Amino acid sequence: MIGLLGALALLIVFTLRGVNIIIAALLSSVLLALTGGLNLNAAMGGYYMEGFTNYFASWFLVFLLGAIFGKVIQDTKAAEAIADWIERKLGAKWALFAVIAACAIMTYGGVSLFVVGFTVYPIAVSLFKLADYPHRFIPVAIVFGSISFTMTSPGSPEIQNIIPTEFFGTQPTAGGWIGVVIAVFIMIAGGLWVRHMLRAALKKGERFSLPKDSPLYGLEGKALDELAAAKERLLPKPLFALLPLVIVLVSLNVLSLYIAAKTAVLVALLLGIGTTWLFNLKFLTQVGESLAVGAQNALVAIANTCAVVGFGSVAAQVPAFDLFLQALLNAAGQPFVSLALFVTVICGITGSASGGLGIALPLIAPDYMERGVDPGAMHRISALASGGLDSLPHNGFVVTTIRAICGETHKRAYGPIFLVCTLLPTVALAIAVALYTFFY
């Protein structure tokens, strides 16, 4: 048990210190195998690689088309057009909600998180500068808008909402009205909470100031305004930028009524890629480069997730992990409660919603399906559970947004993210479990 906890701690520490997640997962798996009494060759060449390659084989095409769709949306400037349109409609007075809305619309339409973050940030800086809002609230606006309610909501094309369909035989809209209510609750409560924190910071005298590590540092005043004005003149029409996202969302949920959700999301993403090119021909430059870079991005993204799943596969073979699993499931008792707890804990440990689902669901979903637990409720609970503790400080998107995209530090920017992207979704999960227990 000490070895298991030590390996988990090592994985988290490595991630927080910026060590590549593949290296971190390999080293942590070696420690786990040595302390857990496993044969090192069997652990790494067998359990680790089986977990790694099985996840890769199952989800590579989804990652590939999702990454290419994100790259195409970025290269045709459709993502910038959406963010710019929301900025002009809402203005500096609503800067916070403009950033959240831009991120939410794009991620709910199937655009990659990282594409959204890098695209929205320059516009967020422009809005926050005009409103004189503290820069440290830009990361929470981007993260909250990108992952807190869009990736776990019914109908979302994000992989966190697609993975449960494989284990429960459900559709992306699974979970009924409770899933919709919880999504709306997170959106409204989280938005108001961030606004409250922002106003409190303003009352304390905090004002806008670009950190030195920001990619835009030095583009102050007139230079930043001129950059934004020049960009506006070179963007696609908002309608043509938004239509591919709508097509992805609608086609996914219509097709999933007739074919498997994984197949439906592949078709939907292909339609999204094609319509983005078709609607924005004027801005189409190098198709080959978009495909190549998208494929490279997909390989990096899925390899990072596979590394975490491989670590989980080794952990599942250690006797201490089985004791931990059984203790958790026995303590929870009610199936919805134990499912929520297990997925939440695994996603928190790995710092990955998709990776955590990839580890947790194969272990417990078959047993719950045999017991006749409602598949739709389990789908939505699993998706919601993946979006809570996964946003701890070592989460890849959180680290990238705070450091690489915004040039901030965890000390300045992570507090609000924890409250609305970790604590609030965990509370919402508890409410969802209570509602499903009562009504199902």
Secondary structure, DSSP 8 states (H G I E B T S, - for coil): -HHHHHHHHHHHHHHHTT--HHHHHHHHHHHHHHHTT--HHIIIIIIIHHHHHHHHHHHHHHHHHHHHHHHHHHHTTHHHHHHHHHHHHH-GGGHHHHHHHHHHHHHHTT--HHHHHHHHHHHHHHHHHHHT--GGGHHHHHHIIIIISTTTSTT--SHHHHHHHHHH---TTTTHHHHHHHHHHHHHHHHHHHHHHHHHHHHTT------TTSTTTT--THHHHHHHHHHHTTS--HHHHHHHHHHHHHHHHHHTTTS-HHHHHHHHHHHHHHHHHHHTGGG---HHHHHHHHHHHHHHHHHHHHHHHHHHHHHTTSHHHHHHHHHHHHHH-SHHHHHHHHHHHHHHHHT-HHHHHHHHHHHHHHHHHHTT--HHHHHHHHHHHHTSGGGSTT-HHHHIIIIIIT---HHHHHHHHIIIIIIHHHHHHHHHHHHHHHH-
